[in-house]
Each structure stands twice: as structure tokens, then as C-alpha cells.
């Protein structure tokens, strides 16, 4: 198995990773309230995640 002879510099490491930046987060529709929210995250409008209440929201 190959081993690096020298440590890669931060600049070289960052150059290699420039194309891995996320362009825009994936959005999905909440099954409870129908609002758009970021995939794999709790809905900001109702506080539900995967059909279950995750965060109790105050009704204003």
C-alpha cells in the first residue's frame, strides 16, 4: 500500500476539494403541513420530521 512521502500542503488540499462544494440544499415538501424544508431536517413551519413531532412550535 502506498504511503505519502511528504505531507500535502493546505493549498493543495483545498484546490483538490474546490469542486465538492454543494450548490444548493435539496428541498422537499413536508408531509404534515405541505411547506418546503431542507431534506433530512425538521420542518421550520410545523416542527415535524418524518411524520412525528420533533420540536413543539409555539402558535402565534
N, CA and C atoms as a LAMMPS dump frame, in Angstrom:
ITEM: TIMESTEP
0
ITEM: NUMBER OF ATOMS
180
ITEM: BOX BOUNDS ff ff ff
-5.0000000000000000e+02 5.0000000000000000e+02
-5.0000000000000000e+02 5.0000000000000000e+02
-5.0000000000000000e+02 5.0000000000000000e+02
ITEM: ATOMS id mol type element x y z
1 1 1 N 0.837 -1.172 0
2 1 2 C 0 0 0
3 1 3 C 0.891 1.248 0
4 2 1 N 0.521 2.215 -0.791
5 2 2 C 1.348 3.41 -0.941
6 2 3 C 1.197 4.337 0.258
7 3 1 N 2.315 4.947 0.652
8 3 2 C 2.327 5.935 1.719
9 3 3 C 2.91 7.226 1.164
10 4 1 N 2.3 8.367 1.529
11 4 2 C 2.853 9.633 1.047
12 4 3 C 4.209 9.918 1.678
13 5 1 N 5.137 10.387 0.85
14 5 2 C 6.471 10.71 1.374
15 5 3 C 6.459 12.043 2.091
16 6 1 N 5.599 12.966 1.629
17 6 2 C 5.534 14.278 2.247
18 6 3 C 4.069 14.651 2.495
19 7 1 N 3.872 15.492 3.478
20 7 2 C 2.54 15.968 3.808
21 7 3 C 2.066 16.929 2.722
22 8 1 N 0.796 16.819 2.333
23 8 2 C 0.258 17.75 1.345
24 8 3 C -0.059 19.076 2.015
25 9 1 N 0.255 20.151 1.321
26 9 2 C 0.005 21.475 1.872
27 9 3 C -1.5 21.763 1.907
28 10 1 N -1.886 22.745 2.722
29 10 2 C -3.293 23.137 2.815
30 10 3 C -3.804 23.643 1.475
31 11 1 N -2.948 24.379 0.774
32 11 2 C -3.337 24.933 -0.518
33 11 3 C -3.656 23.818 -1.513
34 12 1 N -2.805 22.818 -1.57
35 12 2 C -3.015 21.709 -2.499
36 12 3 C -4.271 20.919 -2.13
37 13 1 N -4.488 20.735 -0.836
38 13 2 C -5.667 20.021 -0.346
39 13 3 C -6.944 20.787 -0.703
40 14 1 N -6.918 22.099 -0.521
41 14 2 C -8.098 22.919 -0.813
42 14 3 C -8.378 23.007 -2.306
43 15 1 N -7.326 23.021 -3.107
44 15 2 C -7.501 23.029 -4.568
45 15 3 C -8.22 21.767 -5.025
46 16 1 N -7.868 20.655 -4.405
47 16 2 C -8.464 19.371 -4.773
48 16 3 C -9.945 19.33 -4.4
49 17 1 N -10.315 20.014 -3.32
50 17 2 C -11.686 19.934 -2.819
51 17 3 C -12.609 21.03 -3.336
52 18 1 N -12.151 21.895 -4.211
53 18 2 C -12.983 23.018 -4.647
54 18 3 C -14.233 22.574 -5.4
55 19 1 N -14.182 21.46 -6.091
56 19 2 C -15.339 21.017 -6.871
57 19 3 C -16.374 20.286 -6.027
58 20 1 N -16.111 20.044 -4.743
59 20 2 C -17.036 19.296 -3.893
60 20 3 C -18.046 20.18 -3.181
61 21 1 N -18.036 21.484 -3.443
62 21 2 C -18.946 22.39 -2.761
63 21 3 C -20.379 22.131 -3.203
64 22 1 N -21.28 22.148 -2.232
65 22 2 C -22.696 21.962 -2.528
66 22 3 C -23.251 23.237 -3.151
67 23 1 N -24.001 23.093 -4.206
68 23 2 C -24.544 24.263 -4.887
69 23 3 C -25.791 24.784 -4.19
70 24 1 N -26.715 23.893 -3.863
71 24 2 C -27.951 24.294 -3.215
72 24 3 C -28.495 23.094 -2.458
73 25 1 N -29.009 23.285 -1.246
74 25 2 C -29.523 22.139 -0.493
75 25 3 C -30.776 21.562 -1.147
76 26 1 N -30.956 20.261 -0.993
77 26 2 C -32.121 19.581 -1.544
78 26 3 C -33.343 19.913 -0.698
79 27 1 N -34.416 20.318 -1.343
80 27 2 C -35.643 20.667 -0.65
81 27 3 C -36.695 19.598 -0.881
82 28 1 N -37.585 19.443 0.086
83 28 2 C -38.686 18.509 -0.023
84 28 3 C -39.931 19.136 0.599
85 29 1 N -41.086 18.556 0.33
86 29 2 C -42.347 19.054 0.865
87 29 3 C -42.669 18.302 2.151
88 30 1 N -43.036 19.034 3.188
89 30 2 C -43.398 18.441 4.476
90 30 3 C -44.689 17.638 4.317
91 31 1 N -44.692 16.409 4.839
92 31 2 C -45.883 15.566 4.737
93 31 3 C -46.989 16.033 5.677
94 32 1 N -46.657 16.814 6.69
95 32 2 C -47.649 17.268 7.665
96 32 3 C -48.332 18.563 7.231
97 33 1 N -47.529 19.602 6.89
98 33 2 C -48.126 20.91 6.589
99 33 3 C -48.004 21.321 5.122
100 34 1 N -47.165 20.647 4.344
101 34 2 C -47.033 20.959 2.927
102 34 3 C -46.041 22.063 2.612
103 35 1 N -45.307 22.548 3.606
104 35 2 C -44.311 23.6 3.383
105 35 3 C -43.001 22.982 2.889
106 36 1 N -42.21 23.787 2.187
107 36 2 C -40.9 23.325 1.733
108 36 3 C -39.903 23.396 2.89
109 37 1 N -39.039 22.368 3.012
110 37 2 C -37.98 22.383 4.024
111 37 3 C -36.779 21.613 3.492
112 38 1 N -35.628 21.814 4.138
113 38 2 C -34.401 21.147 3.718
114 38 3 C -34.52 19.658 4.034
115 39 1 N -34.099 18.83 3.08
116 39 2 C -34.171 17.374 3.209
117 39 3 C -33.396 16.898 4.435
118 40 1 N -33.902 15.923 5.153
119 40 2 C -33.299 15.345 6.362
120 40 3 C -33.22 16.333 7.514
121 41 1 N -34.088 17.344 7.522
122 41 2 C -34.143 18.305 8.619
123 41 3 C -35.587 18.5 9.052
124 42 1 N -35.75 18.966 10.281
125 42 2 C -37.075 19.243 10.821
126 42 3 C -37.703 20.395 10.055
127 43 1 N -39.011 20.306 9.819
128 43 2 C -39.74 21.372 9.126
129 43 3 C -39.766 22.621 9.997
130 44 1 N -39.438 23.775 9.411
131 44 2 C -39.421 25.041 10.154
132 44 3 C -40.821 25.534 10.493
133 45 1 N -41.791 25.146 9.704
134 45 2 C -43.161 25.642 9.893
135 45 3 C -43.893 24.917 11.023
136 46 1 N -43.853 23.581 11.018
137 46 2 C -44.66 22.827 11.977
138 46 3 C -43.842 22.043 12.996
139 47 1 N -42.543 21.833 12.764
140 47 2 C -41.703 21.13 13.717
141 47 3 C -41.747 19.612 13.583
142 48 1 N -42.311 19.096 12.509
143 48 2 C -42.392 17.651 12.301
144 48 3 C -41.201 17.143 11.492
145 49 1 N -40.807 15.9 11.771
146 49 2 C -39.76 15.222 10.995
147 49 3 C -40.188 13.781 10.796
148 50 1 N -40.293 13.367 9.555
149 50 2 C -40.695 12.008 9.173
150 50 3 C -42.017 11.591 9.814
151 51 1 N -42.972 12.526 9.847
152 51 2 C -44.313 12.224 10.35
153 51 3 C -44.471 12.276 11.85
154 52 1 N -43.423 12.613 12.579
155 52 2 C -43.501 12.678 14.033
156 52 3 C -43.108 14.078 14.503
157 53 1 N -43.722 14.499 15.62
158 53 2 C -43.421 15.813 16.185
159 53 3 C -42.028 15.782 16.8
160 54 1 N -41.129 16.608 16.303
161 54 2 C -39.745 16.659 16.788
162 54 3 C -39.524 17.875 17.675
163 55 1 N -40.069 19.024 17.273
164 55 2 C -39.939 20.267 18.027
165 55 3 C -41.329 20.882 18.182
166 56 1 N -41.704 21.177 19.392
167 56 2 C -43.003 21.795 19.614
168 56 3 C -42.909 23.272 19.302
169 57 1 N -43.704 23.729 18.366
170 57 2 C -43.694 25.13 17.946
171 57 3 C -44.796 25.893 18.687
172 58 1 N -44.474 27.129 19.076
173 58 2 C -45.465 27.997 19.724
174 58 3 C -46.396 28.574 18.657
175 59 1 N -47.67 28.523 18.903
176 59 2 C -48.65 29.068 17.961
177 59 3 C -48.784 30.57 18.23
178 60 1 N -48.557 31.367 17.196
179 60 2 C -48.605 32.817 17.35
180 60 3 C -49.876 33.365 16.763
